[in-house]
Amino acid sequence: MYSLIVTAKMNDIDLQAWLTDVLDRIAEHPAHRLDELLPWNWRRVDQAA
């Protein structure tokens, strides 16, 4: 978990926004697309459109 937090900071991602979004989406997110939720690939749902 610590490495993901540090990676988010290194990628200039709002840590609270990323963690909140990932925790909200992870249960419904397809397992084969989990890489989309990693800090270096993450986009908010409203940004993806």
C-alpha positions in Angstrom: 0.0 0.0 0.0 2.8 2.4 0.9 4.4 1.9 -2.6 1.1 2.8 -4.3 0.8 5.9 -2.2 4.3 7.0 -3.0 3.8 6.3 -6.7 0.6 8.4 -6.7 2.6 11.3 -5.2 5.3 10.8 -7.7 2.8 11.0 -10.5 1.3 14.3 -9.1 -2.0 12.6 -8.4 -4.3 13.9 -5.6 -3.8 11.0 -3.2 -7.2 11.3 -1.5 -9.1 11.6 -4.8 -7.3 8.5 -6.2 -7.7 6.4 -3.1 -11.4 7.3 -2.7 -12.1 6.6 -6.4 -10.3 3.3 -6.4 -12.0 2.1 -3.2 -15.4 3.1 -4.7 -14.8 1.4 -8.0 -12.8 -1.7 -7.2 -15.7 -4.0 -6.3 -17.4 -3.5 -9.6 -14.3 -3.1 -11.8 -13.5 -6.1 -14.0 -10.5 -8.1 -12.8 -8.8 -8.1 -16.2 -8.8 -4.3 -16.2 -7.4 -3.7 -12.7 -4.3 -2.1 -14.2 -6.5 0.9 -15.0 -6.7 1.7 -11.3 -3.0 1.9 -10.7 -1.7 5.4 -10.1 0.2 5.7 -13.3 -2.9 4.7 -15.4 -5.7 6.1 -13.3 -8.2 8.6 -14.6 -11.3 9.7 -12.7 -14.5 8.6 -14.3 -15.5 12.2 -15.0 -12.1 12.7 -16.7 -12.3 9.6 -18.8 -15.2 10.9 -20.9 
